[in-house]
């Protein structure tokens, strides 16, 4: 993830948006998480959860960033997001896109591809 994407995602989340970041594999997911931690460190009140497999960043105004790989998209079931950011190289299958679409049912969100 580049610093501009990290800054944009952090800015949106700090304004109350719920964002899911999907990476192609666990290594790139970890790198993106660390980039977003750096960007979030300037935001007062950001709570960073580093538990392996349950990484997330929460903001005081109910915004937040969650993380998944292309293999773990089912982790998003039952939650709603304003934006799903799909990193470069994370090619979602039509079944995965269909599985993630209900996450927008209440928010009218969008997919963003890097």
Secondary structure by P-SEA (a helix, b strand, c coil): ccaaaaaaaaaaaaabbbbbbbcccaaaaaaaaaaaaaaaccccbbbbbccccccccccccccbbbbbccccccccccccccbbbbcccccccaaaaaaacccccccbbbbbcc
